[in-house]
Amino acid sequence: MKAYVYVSPKKSVLDPQGQTIQRALKKLGYQGFDEVRQGKYFELTLNSGVTRTQAEADVERIANNVLSNPVIEEFRFTLEE
Amino acid sequence: MKAYVYVSPKKSVLDPQGQTIQRALKKLGYQGFDEVRQGKYFELTLNSGVTRTQAEADVERIANNVLSNPVIEEFRFTLEE
């Protein structure tokens, strides 16, 4: 099973990396981009001994405690067989 | 329109960040995770003047030239209205 975790800065938090990319795009001639936000992306490979329910609980806990900072970031995840 | 770009290290490229996370998870008692790979995630907001065809071409070019290093990384993207 694979778990995909996406961590991004909360809407209320400034994202200077994203702003820099957005300005760079403008300078390069791409006018159509109003906003860019950068986040992190994790691909976790689970071994076959883990049930889906267990995987969901584990990945949720890991995303919250290890992979993201809940003060300034939010996350979502998907599981795939 | 929104574009979501996912950049991850190529399968053939070592991912020391991911390996460190995997070892940390093991130490924390999560035994079920065989591999962790870390990548980047971008959320681009396009203004309404851009057509879908134009957006696809622009985002593909940006993902390849600006957001990723094609020597060691691969990317995929999705567009959403």
Backbone of each chain as nested JSON, in Angstrom:
{
  "chains": [
    {"id": "A", "residues": [
      {"number": 1, "name": "MET", "atoms": {"N": [0.841, -1.196, 0.0], "CA": [0.0, 0.0, 0.0], "C": [0.88, 1.252, 0.0]}},
      {"number": 2, "name": "LYS", "atoms": {"N": [0.373, 2.305, -0.64], "CA": [1.118, 3.558, -0.65], "C": [0.276, 4.654, -0.01]}},
      {"number": 3, "name": "ALA", "atoms": {"N": [0.939, 5.527, 0.722], "CA": [0.252, 6.685, 1.279], "C": [0.911, 7.934, 0.709]}},
      {"number": 4, "name": "TYR", "atoms": {"N": [0.09, 8.864, 0.263], "CA": [0.593, 10.135, -0.261], "C": [0.14, 11.245, 0.677]}},
      {"number": 5, "name": "VAL", "atoms": {"N": [1.111, 11.964, 1.242], "CA": [0.78, 13.023, 2.199], "C": [1.182, 14.367, 1.599]}},
      {"number": 6, "name": "TYR", "atoms": {"N": [0.263, 15.318, 1.607], "CA": [0.521, 16.655, 1.079], "C": [0.447, 17.65, 2.223]}},
      {"number": 7, "name": "VAL", "atoms": {"N": [1.54, 18.369, 2.442], "CA": [1.588, 19.349, 3.521], "C": [1.721, 20.725, 2.884]}},
      {"number": 8, "name": "SER", "atoms": {"N": [0.837, 21.655, 3.256], "CA": [0.956, 23.002, 2.695], "C": [0.775, 24.041, 3.794]}},
      {"number": 9, "name": "PRO", "atoms": {"N": [1.344, 25.242, 3.592], "CA": [1.174, 26.295, 4.595], "C": [-0.309, 26.663, 4.698]}},
      {"number": 10, "name": "LYS", "atoms": {"N": [-0.778, 26.931, 5.913], "CA": [-2.17, 27.349, 6.095], "C": [-2.439, 28.629, 5.319]}},
      {"number": 11, "name": "LYS", "atoms": {"N": [-3.688, 28.8, 4.889], "CA": [-4.069, 29.982, 4.103], "C": [-3.679, 31.286, 4.808]}},
      {"number": 12, "name": "SER", "atoms": {"N": [-3.753, 31.291, 6.133], "CA": [-3.492, 32.519, 6.888], "C": [-1.997, 32.794, 7.082]}},
      {"number": 13, "name": "VAL", "atoms": {"N": [-1.157, 31.857, 6.631], "CA": [0.276, 31.999, 6.849], "C": [0.953, 32.493, 5.564]}},
      {"number": 14, "name": "LEU", "atoms": {"N": [1.818, 33.489, 5.712], "CA": [2.569, 33.986, 4.559], "C": [3.455, 32.879, 4.003]}},
      {"number": 15, "name": "ASP", "atoms": {"N": [3.603, 32.854, 2.683], "CA": [4.449, 31.836, 2.061], "C": [5.482, 32.54, 1.177]}},
      {"number": 16, "name": "PRO", "atoms": {"N": [6.59, 32.988, 1.782], "CA": [7.572, 33.762, 1.013], "C": [8.19, 32.991, -0.155]}},
      {"number": 17, "name": "GLN", "atoms": {"N": [8.379, 31.685, 0.007], "CA": [8.891, 30.863, -1.102], "C": [7.95, 30.941, -2.303]}},
      {"number": 18, "name": "GLY", "atoms": {"N": [6.669, 30.753, -2.005], "CA": [5.665, 30.803, -3.073], "C": [5.63, 32.171, -3.739]}},
      {"number": 19, "name": "GLN", "atoms": {"N": [5.719, 33.231, -2.933], "CA": [5.694, 34.591, -3.489], "C": [6.881, 34.839, -4.411]}},
      {"number": 20, "name": "THR", "atoms": {"N": [8.041, 34.331, -4.002], "CA": [9.236, 34.494, -4.827], "C": [9.06, 33.793, -6.176]}},
      {"number": 21, "name": "ILE", "atoms": {"N": [8.51, 32.573, -6.124], "CA": [8.277, 31.845, -7.377], "C": [7.285, 32.607, -8.255]}},
      {"number": 22, "name": "GLN", "atoms": {"N": [6.246, 33.15, -7.627], "CA": [5.23, 33.878, -8.401], "C": [5.854, 35.088, -9.097]}},
      {"number": 23, "name": "ARG", "atoms": {"N": [6.722, 35.814, -8.379], "CA": [7.393, 36.972, -8.999], "C": [8.333, 36.531, -10.122]}},
      {"number": 24, "name": "ALA", "atoms": {"N": [9.019, 35.406, -9.901], "CA": [9.923, 34.896, -10.934], "C": [9.143, 34.537, -12.197]}},
      {"number": 25, "name": "LEU", "atoms": {"N": [7.98, 33.908, -12.006], "CA": [7.162, 33.547, -13.17], "C": [6.755, 34.788, -13.949]}},
      {"number": 26, "name": "LYS", "atoms": {"N": [6.372, 35.835, -13.238], "CA": [5.968, 37.09, -13.875], "C": [7.124, 37.641, -14.713]}},
      {"number": 27, "name": "LYS", "atoms": {"N": [8.312, 37.634, -14.121], "CA": [9.487, 38.15, -14.833], "C": [9.795, 37.33, -16.073]}},
      {"number": 28, "name": "LEU", "atoms": {"N": [9.506, 36.021, -15.997], "CA": [9.765, 35.136, -17.138], "C": [8.697, 35.264, -18.22]}},
      {"number": 29, "name": "GLY", "atoms": {"N": [7.677, 36.081, -17.938], "CA": [6.673, 36.32, -18.963], "C": [5.367, 35.562, -18.779]}},
      {"number": 30, "name": "TYR", "atoms": {"N": [5.264, 34.775, -17.689], "CA": [3.999, 34.078, -17.409], "C": [3.104, 34.996, -16.594]}},
      {"number": 31, "name": "GLN", "atoms": {"N": [2.122, 35.613, -17.274], "CA": [1.302, 36.64, -16.611], "C": [0.077, 36.049, -15.915]}},
      {"number": 32, "name": "GLY", "atoms": {"N": [-0.267, 34.823, -16.238], "CA": [-1.554, 34.285, -15.806], "C": [-1.601, 33.738, -14.385]}},
      {"number": 33, "name": "PHE", "atoms": {"N": [-0.492, 33.855, -13.642], "CA": [-0.471, 33.196, -12.33], "C": [-0.615, 34.205, -11.192]}},
      {"number": 34, "name": "ASP", "atoms": {"N": [-1.746, 34.129, -10.499], "CA": [-2.051, 35.087, -9.446], "C": [-1.354, 34.748, -8.137]}},
      {"number": 35, "name": "GLU", "atoms": {"N": [-1.223, 33.466, -7.859], "CA": [-0.671, 33.064, -6.568], "C": [0.027, 31.718, -6.707]}},
      {"number": 36, "name": "VAL", "atoms": {"N": [1.141, 31.579, -5.98], "CA": [1.832, 30.291, -5.925], "C": [2.067, 29.97, -4.456]}},
      {"number": 37, "name": "ARG", "atoms": {"N": [1.751, 28.756, -4.079], "CA": [2.069, 28.322, -2.715], "C": [2.873, 27.025, -2.794]}},
      {"number": 38, "name": "GLN", "atoms": {"N": [3.916, 26.948, -1.967], "CA": [4.751, 25.754, -1.997], "C": [4.545, 24.924, -0.745]}},
      {"number": 39, "name": "GLY", "atoms": {"N": [4.466, 23.641, -0.934], "CA": [4.336, 22.739, 0.199], "C": [5.253, 21.544, 0.043]}},
      {"number": 40, "name": "LYS", "atoms": {"N": [5.034, 20.534, 0.871], "CA": [5.847, 19.323, 0.811], "C": [4.966, 18.144, 0.44]}},
      {"number": 41, "name": "TYR", "atoms": {"N": [5.615, 17.129, -0.068], "CA": [4.879, 15.979, -0.57], "C": [5.65, 14.729, -0.15]}},
      {"number": 42, "name": "PHE", "atoms": {"N": [4.967, 13.777, 0.449], "CA": [5.629, 12.562, 0.922], "C": [4.957, 11.336, 0.332]}},
      {"number": 43, "name": "GLU", "atoms": {"N": [5.784, 10.368, -0.048], "CA": [5.287, 9.109, -0.563], "C": [5.755, 8.031, 0.405]}},
      {"number": 44, "name": "LEU", "atoms": {"N": [4.833, 7.399, 1.096], "CA": [5.19, 6.382, 2.079], "C": [4.774, 5.016, 1.55]}},
      {"number": 45, "name": "THR", "atoms": {"N": [5.714, 4.083, 1.55], "CA": [5.391, 2.718, 1.137], "C": [5.196, 1.855, 2.375]}},
      {"number": 46, "name": "LEU", "atoms": {"N": [4.007, 1.292, 2.516], "CA": [3.708, 0.461, 3.686], "C": [3.876, -1.009, 3.32]}},
      {"number": 47, "name": "ASN", "atoms": {"N": [4.354, -1.8, 4.264], "CA": [4.477, -3.224, 3.935], "C": [3.131, -3.921, 4.066]}},
      {"number": 48, "name": "SER", "atoms": {"N": [3.056, -5.13, 3.504], "CA": [1.759, -5.775, 3.311], "C": [1.12, -6.24, 4.622]}},
      {"number": 49, "name": "GLY", "atoms": {"N": [1.872, -6.203, 5.721], "CA": [1.309, -6.624, 6.996], "C": [0.357, -5.62, 7.63]}},
      {"number": 50, "name": "VAL", "atoms": {"N": [0.243, -4.445, 7.047], "CA": [-0.565, -3.386, 7.657], "C": [-1.964, -3.345, 7.028]}},
      {"number": 51, "name": "THR", "atoms": {"N": [-2.998, -3.363, 7.866], "CA": [-4.362, -3.262, 7.34], "C": [-4.664, -1.811, 6.974]}},
      {"number": 52, "name": "ARG", "atoms": {"N": [-5.727, -1.618, 6.186], "CA": [-6.074, -0.268, 5.734], "C": [-6.459, 0.638, 6.917]}},
      {"number": 53, "name": "THR", "atoms": {"N": [-7.218, 0.072, 7.844], "CA": [-7.644, 0.849, 9.009], "C": [-6.439, 1.293, 9.827]}},
      {"number": 54, "name": "GLN", "atoms": {"N": [-5.521, 0.348, 10.041], "CA": [-4.315, 0.645, 10.798], "C": [-3.478, 1.695, 10.058]}},
      {"number": 55, "name": "ALA", "atoms": {"N": [-3.378, 1.517, 8.724], "CA": [-2.606, 2.449, 7.904], "C": [-3.176, 3.856, 8.015]}},
      {"number": 56, "name": "GLU", "atoms": {"N": [-4.495, 3.959, 7.911], "CA": [-5.135, 5.276, 8.003], "C": [-4.807, 5.964, 9.319]}},
      {"number": 57, "name": "ALA", "atoms": {"N": [-4.932, 5.221, 10.414], "CA": [-4.665, 5.785, 11.735], "C": [-3.2, 6.197, 11.857]}},
      {"number": 58, "name": "ASP", "atoms": {"N": [-2.293, 5.316, 11.42], "CA": [-0.854, 5.6, 11.512], "C": [-0.47, 6.814, 10.673]}},
      {"number": 59, "name": "VAL", "atoms": {"N": [-0.928, 6.832, 9.418], "CA": [-0.536, 7.916, 8.516], "C": [-1.073, 9.252, 9.029]}},
      {"number": 60, "name": "GLU", "atoms": {"N": [-2.302, 9.254, 9.524], "CA": [-2.872, 10.481, 10.083], "C": [-2.007, 10.989, 11.241]}},
      {"number": 61, "name": "ARG", "atoms": {"N": [-1.61, 10.068, 12.129], "CA": [-0.812, 10.456, 13.285], "C": [0.579, 10.957, 12.854]}},
      {"number": 62, "name": "ILE", "atoms": {"N": [1.181, 10.237, 11.904], "CA": [2.504, 10.626, 11.425], "C": [2.462, 11.98, 10.717]}},
      {"number": 63, "name": "ALA", "atoms": {"N": [1.447, 12.177, 9.872], "CA": [1.336, 13.446, 9.141], "C": [1.211, 14.599, 10.118]}},
      {"number": 64, "name": "ASN", "atoms": {"N": [0.458, 14.374, 11.181], "CA": [0.224, 15.425, 12.164], "C": [1.439, 15.678, 13.065]}},
      {"number": 65, "name": "ASN", "atoms": {"N": [2.112, 14.6, 13.473], "CA": [3.18, 14.74, 14.478], "C": [4.58, 14.853, 13.902]}},
      {"number": 66, "name": "VAL", "atoms": {"N": [4.825, 14.212, 12.766], "CA": [6.19, 14.141, 12.248], "C": [6.374, 14.987, 10.989]}},
      {"number": 67, "name": "LEU", "atoms": {"N": [5.424, 14.877, 10.065], "CA": [5.648, 15.466, 8.739], "C": [5.202, 16.916, 8.629]}},
      {"number": 68, "name": "SER", "atoms": {"N": [4.359, 17.373, 9.538], "CA": [3.885, 18.754, 9.44], "C": [3.986, 19.455, 10.78]}},
      {"number": 69, "name": "ASN", "atoms": {"N": [3.952, 20.769, 10.717], "CA": [3.881, 21.591, 11.919], "C": [2.468, 22.151, 11.997]}},
      {"number": 70, "name": "PRO", "atoms": {"N": [1.632, 21.584, 12.869], "CA": [0.205, 21.943, 12.859], "C": [-0.071, 23.413, 13.186]}},
      {"number": 71, "name": "VAL", "atoms": {"N": [0.912, 24.122, 13.709], "CA": [0.7, 25.537, 14.001], "C": [0.581, 26.346, 12.701]}},
      {"number": 72, "name": "ILE", "atoms": {"N": [1.412, 26.018, 11.727], "CA": [1.426, 26.818, 10.493], "C": [1.087, 26.027, 9.23]}},
      {"number": 73, "name": "GLU", "atoms": {"N": [0.962, 24.697, 9.373], "CA": [0.722, 23.898, 8.17], "C": [-0.524, 23.034, 8.315]}},
      {"number": 74, "name": "GLU", "atoms": {"N": [-1.091, 22.695, 7.166], "CA": [-2.194, 21.742, 7.161], "C": [-1.815, 20.605, 6.218]}},
      {"number": 75, "name": "PHE", "atoms": {"N": [-2.473, 19.466, 6.382], "CA": [-2.122, 18.34, 5.515], "C": [-3.37, 17.603, 5.064]}},
      {"number": 76, "name": "ARG", "atoms": {"N": [-3.213, 16.855, 3.983], "CA": [-4.229, 15.879, 3.594], "C": [-3.478, 14.663, 3.07]}},
      {"number": 77, "name": "PHE", "atoms": {"N": [-4.125, 13.516, 3.079], "CA": [-3.433, 12.332, 2.57], "C": [-4.396, 11.4, 1.858]}},
      {"number": 78, "name": "THR", "atoms": {"N": [-3.844, 10.586, 0.969], "CA": [-4.633, 9.564, 0.296], "C": [-3.895, 8.235, 0.425]}},
      {"number": 79, "name": "LEU", "atoms": {"N": [-4.672, 7.156, 0.43], "CA": [-4.088, 5.801, 0.466], "C": [-4.417, 5.095, -0.838]}},
      {"number": 80, "name": "GLU", "atoms": {"N": [-3.44, 4.362, -1.36], "CA": [-3.69, 3.601, -2.587], "C": [-3.148, 2.198, -2.439]}},
      {"number": 81, "name": "GLU", "atoms": {"N": [-3.937, 1.209, -2.937], "CA": [-3.48, -0.191, -2.827], "C": [-2.27, -0.418, -3.72]}}
    ]},
    {"id": "B", "residues": [
      {"number": 1, "name": "MET", "atoms": {"N": [-8.837, 28.97, -12.062], "CA": [-8.348, 27.603, -12.225], "C": [-7.155, 27.376, -11.312]}},
      {"number": 2, "name": "LYS", "atoms": {"N": [-7.019, 26.147, -10.839], "CA": [-5.873, 25.828, -9.986], "C": [-5.054, 24.726, -10.639]}},
      {"number": 3, "name": "ALA", "atoms": {"N": [-3.742, 24.83, -10.486], "CA": [-2.861, 23.769, -10.958], "C": [-2.097, 23.231, -9.757]}},
      {"number": 4, "name": "TYR", "atoms": {"N": [-2.042, 21.913, -9.647], "CA": [-1.29, 21.274, -8.572], "C": [-0.123, 20.52, -9.197]}},
      {"number": 5, "name": "VAL", "atoms": {"N": [1.094, 20.89, -8.795], "CA": [2.285, 20.26, -9.367], "C": [3.006, 19.473, -8.271]}},
      {"number": 6, "name": "TYR", "atoms": {"N": [3.31, 18.221, -8.549], "CA": [4.009, 17.359, -7.595], "C": [5.374, 17.015, -8.154]}},
      {"number": 7, "name": "VAL", "atoms": {"N": [6.421, 17.37, -7.442], "CA": [7.781, 17.094, -7.886], "C": [8.398, 16.083, -6.925]}},
      {"number": 8, "name": "SER", "atoms": {"N": [8.928, 14.98, -7.45], "CA": [9.562, 14.006, -6.549], "C": [10.882, 13.538, -7.141]}},
      {"number": 9, "name": "PRO", "atoms": {"N": [11.8, 13.091, -6.279], "CA": [13.072, 12.588, -6.794], "C": [12.821, 11.351, -7.665]}},
      {"number": 10, "name": "LYS", "atoms": {"N": [13.576, 11.23, -8.748], "CA": [13.445, 10.051, -9.603], "C": [13.747, 8.789, -8.809]}},
      {"number": 11, "name": "LYS", "atoms": {"N": [13.13, 7.68, -9.229], "CA": [13.31, 6.398, -8.518], "C": [14.787, 6.025, -8.396]}},
      {"number": 12, "name": "SER", "atoms": {"N": [15.574, 6.384, -9.403], "CA": [16.987, 5.988, -9.416], "C": [17.871, 6.892, -8.56]}},
      {"number": 13, "name": "VAL", "atoms": {"N": [17.281, 7.962, -7.996], "CA": [18.054, 8.934, -7.227], "C": [17.873, 8.678, -5.736]}},
      {"number": 14, "name": "LEU", "atoms": {"N": [18.963, 8.66, -5.012], "CA": [18.894, 8.493, -3.556], "C": [18.132, 9.661, -2.939]}},
      {"number": 15, "name": "ASP", "atoms": {"N": [17.358, 9.396, -1.892], "CA": [16.601, 10.453, -1.234], "C": [16.938, 10.435, 0.262]}},
      {"number": 16, "name": "PRO", "atoms": {"N": [18.037, 11.094, 0.645], "CA": [18.49, 11.028, 2.037], "C": [17.466, 11.588, 3.033]}},
      {"number": 17, "name": "GLN", "atoms": {"N": [16.735, 12.639, 2.63], "CA": [15.688, 13.185, 3.499], "C": [14.644, 12.121, 3.822]}},
      {"number": 18, "name": "GLY", "atoms": {"N": [14.207, 11.442, 2.761], "CA": [13.205, 10.402, 2.941], "C": [13.722, 9.269, 3.821]}},
      {"number": 19, "name": "GLN", "atoms": {"N": [14.983, 8.89, 3.61], "CA": [15.571, 7.812, 4.412], "C": [15.635, 8.188, 5.886]}},
      {"number": 20, "name": "THR", "atoms": {"N": [15.974, 9.454, 6.15], "CA": [16.03, 9.913, 7.538], "C": [14.649, 9.838, 8.193]}},
      {"number": 21, "name": "ILE", "atoms": {"N": [13.631, 10.261, 7.451], "CA": [12.264, 10.191, 7.988], "C": [11.885, 8.739, 8.259]}},
      {"number": 22, "name": "GLN", "atoms": {"N": [12.249, 7.846, 7.327], "CA": [11.889, 6.431, 7.483], "C": [12.532, 5.861, 8.749]}},
      {"number": 23, "name": "ARG", "atoms": {"N": [13.815, 6.214, 8.985], "CA": [14.485, 5.728, 10.194], "C": [13.856, 6.318, 11.452]}},
      {"number": 24, "name": "ALA", "atoms": {"N": [13.474, 7.6, 11.362], "CA": [12.824, 8.246, 12.518], "C": [11.509, 7.545, 12.852]}},
      {"number": 25, "name": "LEU", "atoms": {"N": [10.744, 7.216, 11.81], "CA": [9.464, 6.532, 12.041], "C": [9.688, 5.205, 12.741]}},
      {"number": 26, "name": "LYS", "atoms": {"N": [10.704, 4.461, 12.303], "CA": [11.028, 3.169, 12.895], "C": [11.342, 3.346, 14.382]}},
      {"number": 27, "name": "LYS", "atoms": {"N": [12.159, 4.347, 14.683], "CA": [12.518, 4.613, 16.078], "C": [11.301, 4.977, 16.913]}},
      {"number": 28, "name": "LEU", "atoms": {"N": [10.345, 5.663, 16.284], "CA": [9.138, 6.08, 17.0], "C": [8.147, 4.922, 17.166]}},
      {"number": 29, "name": "GLY", "atoms": {"N": [8.48, 3.777, 16.598], "CA": [7.638, 2.606, 16.802], "C": [6.728, 2.268, 15.631]}},
      {"number": 30, "name": "TYR", "atoms": {"N": [6.813, 3.031, 14.526], "CA": [6.016, 2.701, 13.34], "C": [6.818, 1.729, 12.476]}},
      {"number": 31, "name": "GLN", "atoms": {"N": [6.457, 0.43, 12.556], "CA": [7.255, -0.597, 11.891], "C": [6.804, -0.848, 10.45]}},
      {"number": 32, "name": "GLY", "atoms": {"N": [5.625, -0.375, 10.099], "CA": [5.03, -0.779, 8.827], "C": [5.5, -0.018, 7.603]}},
      {"number": 33, "name": "PHE", "atoms": {"N": [6.462, 0.898, 7.77], "CA": [6.822, 1.751, 6.64], "C": [8.162, 1.336, 6.032]}},
      {"number": 34, "name": "ASP", "atoms": {"N": [8.106, 0.817, 4.812], "CA": [9.302, 0.304, 4.152], "C": [10.137, 1.408, 3.524]}},
      {"number": 35, "name": "GLU", "atoms": {"N": [9.474, 2.423, 3.001], "CA": [10.202, 3.459, 2.284], "C": [9.453, 4.778, 2.399]}},
      {"number": 36, "name": "VAL", "atoms": {"N": [10.224, 5.861, 2.514], "CA": [9.629, 7.195, 2.502], "C": [10.4, 8.019, 1.478]}},
      {"number": 37, "name": "ARG", "atoms": {"N": [9.687, 8.709, 0.627], "CA": [10.343, 9.632, -0.293], "C": [9.707, 11.005, -0.152]}},
      {"number": 38, "name": "GLN", "atoms": {"N": [10.558, 12.037, -0.139], "CA": [10.027, 13.382, 0.028], "C": [10.147, 14.172, -1.267]}},
      {"number": 39, "name": "GLY", "atoms": {"N": [9.103, 14.901, -1.564], "CA": [9.133, 15.75, -2.744], "C": [8.564, 17.119, -2.437]}},
      {"number": 40, "name": "LYS", "atoms": {"N": [8.29, 17.874, -3.487], "CA": [7.721, 19.212, -3.321], "C": [6.343, 19.255, -3.954]}},
      {"number": 41, "name": "TYR", "atoms": {"N": [5.578, 20.217, -3.49], "CA": [4.192, 20.306, -3.931], "C": [3.879, 21.781, -4.141]}},
      {"number": 42, "name": "PHE", "atoms": {"N": [3.328, 22.124, -5.302], "CA": [3.031, 23.529, -5.604], "C": [1.562, 23.689, -5.966]}},
      {"number": 43, "name": "GLU", "atoms": {"N": [0.988, 24.763, -5.47], "CA": [-0.395, 25.08, -5.791], "C": [-0.366, 26.413, -6.528]}},
      {"number": 44, "name": "LEU", "atoms": {"N": [-0.726, 26.421, -7.793], "CA": [-0.696, 27.632, -8.602], "C": [-2.121, 28.078, -8.895]}},
      {"number": 45, "name": "THR", "atoms": {"N": [-2.419, 29.334, -8.603], "CA": [-3.735, 29.877, -8.919], "C": [-3.647, 30.687, -10.201]}},
      {"number": 46, "name": "LEU", "atoms": {"N": [-4.404, 30.279, -11.212], "CA": [-4.382, 30.977, -12.497], "C": [-5.556, 31.932, -12.581]}},
      {"number": 47, "name": "ASN", "atoms": {"N": [-5.338, 33.079, -13.209], "CA": [-6.478, 33.986, -13.341], "C": [-7.4, 33.542, -14.473]}},
      {"number": 48, "name": "SER", "atoms": {"N": [-8.607, 34.116, -14.484], "CA": [-9.661, 33.581, -15.342], "C": [-9.418, 33.85, -16.833]}},
      {"number": 49, "name": "GLY", "atoms": {"N": [-8.423, 34.695, -17.153], "CA": [-8.155, 34.976, -18.559], "C": [-7.422, 33.855, -19.291]}},
      {"number": 50, "name": "VAL", "atoms": {"N": [-7.027, 32.818, -18.558], "CA": [-6.222, 31.757, -19.178], "C": [-7.107, 30.577, -19.575]}},
      {"number": 51, "name": "THR", "atoms": {"N": [-6.995, 30.13, -20.807], "CA": [-7.764, 28.954, -21.233], "C": [-7.107, 27.684, -20.714]}},
      {"number": 52, "name": "ARG", "atoms": {"N": [-7.863, 26.586, -20.739], "CA": [-7.344, 25.33, -20.219], "C": [-6.149, 24.835, -21.04]}},
      {"number": 53, "name": "THR", "atoms": {"N": [-6.255, 24.966, -22.343], "CA": [-5.167, 24.52, -23.221], "C": [-3.888, 25.308, -22.929]}},
      {"number": 54, "name": "GLN", "atoms": {"N": [-4.065, 26.628, -22.804], "CA": [-2.927, 27.505, -22.519], "C": [-2.341, 27.162, -21.15]}},
      {"number": 55, "name": "ALA", "atoms": {"N": [-3.237, 26.938, -20.176], "CA": [-2.808, 26.61, -18.818], "C": [-1.988, 25.327, -18.823]}},
      {"number": 56, "name": "GLU", "atoms": {"N": [-2.473, 24.318, -19.531], "CA": [-1.755, 23.04, -19.588], "C": [-0.344, 23.215, -20.136]}},
      {"number": 57, "name": "ALA", "atoms": {"N": [-0.235, 23.969, -21.226], "CA": [1.075, 24.191, -21.845], "C": [1.983, 24.975, -20.908]}},
      {"number": 58, "name": "ASP", "atoms": {"N": [1.45, 26.034, -20.304], "CA": [2.25, 26.87, -19.4], "C": [2.719, 26.077, -18.176]}},
      {"number": 59, "name": "VAL", "atoms": {"N": [1.793, 25.36, -17.556], "CA": [2.138, 24.642, -16.328], "C": [3.169, 23.552, -16.624]}},
      {"number": 60, "name": "GLU", "atoms": {"N": [2.997, 22.863, -17.74], "CA": [3.977, 21.834, -18.119], "C": [5.37, 22.452, -18.275]}},
      {"number": 61, "name": "ARG", "atoms": {"N": [5.437, 23.609, -18.961], "CA": [6.721, 24.254, -19.191], "C": [7.329, 24.753, -17.87]}},
      {"number": 62, "name": "ILE", "atoms": {"N": [6.477, 25.351, -17.026], "CA": [6.944, 25.866, -15.736], "C": [7.437, 24.73, -14.838]}},
      {"number": 63, "name": "ALA", "atoms": {"N": [6.668, 23.64, -14.79], "CA": [7.049, 22.501, -13.942], "C": [8.398, 21.96, -14.372]}},
      {"number": 64, "name": "ASN", "atoms": {"N": [8.616, 21.915, -15.675], "CA": [9.853, 21.366, -16.209], "C": [11.041, 22.322, -16.034]}},
      {"number": 65, "name": "ASN", "atoms": {"N": [10.809, 23.615, -16.262], "CA": [11.924, 24.566, -16.294], "C": [12.184, 25.288, -14.977]}},
      {"number": 66, "name": "VAL", "atoms": {"N": [11.138, 25.52, -14.201], "CA": [11.288, 26.354, -13.004], "C": [11.169, 25.535, -11.718]}},
      {"number": 67, "name": "LEU", "atoms": {"N": [10.171, 24.666, -11.66], "CA": [9.849, 24.024, -10.382], "C": [10.617, 22.726, -10.135]}},
      {"number": 68, "name": "SER", "atoms": {"N": [11.162, 22.136, -11.171], "CA": [11.873, 20.87, -10.959], "C": [13.22, 20.893, -11.654]}},
      {"number": 69, "name": "ASN", "atoms": {"N": [14.072, 19.994, -11.237], "CA": [15.352, 19.775, -11.895], "C": [15.256, 18.449, -12.652]}},
      {"number": 70, "name": "PRO", "atoms": {"N": [15.069, 18.511, -13.973], "CA": [14.77, 17.293, -14.734], "C": [15.875, 16.238, -14.69]}},
      {"number": 71, "name": "VAL", "atoms": {"N": [17.058, 16.617, -14.243], "CA": [18.138, 15.631, -14.157], "C": [17.855, 14.625, -13.036]}},
      {"number": 72, "name": "ILE", "atoms": {"N": [17.343, 15.112, -11.917], "CA": [17.156, 14.22, -10.766], "C": [15.702, 14.114, -10.301]}},
      {"number": 73, "name": "GLU", "atoms": {"N": [14.825, 14.94, -10.876], "CA": [13.436, 14.927, -10.397], "C": [12.46, 14.671, -11.533]}},
      {"number": 74, "name": "GLU", "atoms": {"N": [11.305, 14.154, -11.15], "CA": [10.219, 14.018, -12.118], "C": [8.997, 14.733, -11.551]}},
      {"number": 75, "name": "PHE", "atoms": {"N": [8.065, 15.074, -12.417], "CA": [6.88, 15.791, -11.926], "C": [5.615, 15.271, -12.587]}},
      {"number": 76, "name": "ARG", "atoms": {"N": [4.506, 15.54, -11.929], "CA": [3.205, 15.361, -12.569], "C": [2.33, 16.515, -12.109]}},
      {"number": 77, "name": "PHE", "atoms": {"N": [1.3, 16.814, -12.856], "CA": [0.43, 17.917, -12.43], "C": [-1.017, 17.64, -12.789]}},
      {"number": 78, "name": "THR", "atoms": {"N": [-1.911, 18.293, -12.061], "CA": [-3.332, 18.206, -12.366], "C": [-3.887, 19.624, -12.422]}},
      {"number": 79, "name": "LEU", "atoms": {"N": [-4.93, 19.805, -13.221], "CA": [-5.615, 21.101, -13.301], "C": [-7.026, 20.932, -12.775]}},
      {"number": 80, "name": "GLU", "atoms": {"N": [-7.494, 21.923, -12.031], "CA": [-8.866, 21.876, -11.525], "C": [-9.538, 23.218, -11.732]}},
      {"number": 81, "name": "GLU", "atoms": {"N": [-10.813, 23.174, -12.157], "CA": [-11.533, 24.449, -12.379], "C": [-11.773, 25.165, -11.06]}}
    ]}
  ]
}
